[in-house]
């Protein structure tokens, strides 16, 4: 059974003229199904990377707080 394609919303993307031949080359080489696929994948990759950065930042903050709690706990024992 084929998976459902999520609904999509269109919007216009403007790129500098000098990038268009490079984008076209990547599409022609088969790296992307078309310019829309190129843009969608770049956007998705960027969002995924930002979400991962946020997860890492939150984990870092938790570890930092845990370290501070251990440090203050050790100081209270002294």
Order of alpha helices (4+ residues) and beta strands (2+ residues): alpha-alpha
